[in-house]
Amino acid sequence: MAPDLTAFWISFPDDRGFPLGLGVTAHSKDDAFQLLEDQGYDFHLRARSVDVKVQVGVADLDLHVRTDMGPIVVRGVWYPCFNIGFGAGRRH
């Protein structure tokens, strides 16, 4: 991973109807939230509480997340996987 990037795991412990969590690699927490918003995710804006884990690694993640995630070493939303494939990395 580039030295200016950080992997974040963002979860919403008080909101049962929200996703288990979202994985993002970004330049900063604000950049991570912007990448989520670019993909149409606004859970961090609507949640009662937001838990942000910084510098997460693959070993820190649940097995079902590891099997369904994209690459954690490039900038973008890697869980759910939006950082590879056609259109990856483009802003909407």
Secondary structure, 3 states (H helix, E strand, C coil): CCCCCEEEEEECCCCCCCCCCEEEEECCHHHHHHHHHHCCCCHHHHCCCCEEEECCCHHHCCHHHHHHCCCCCCCEEEECECCCCCCCCCCC
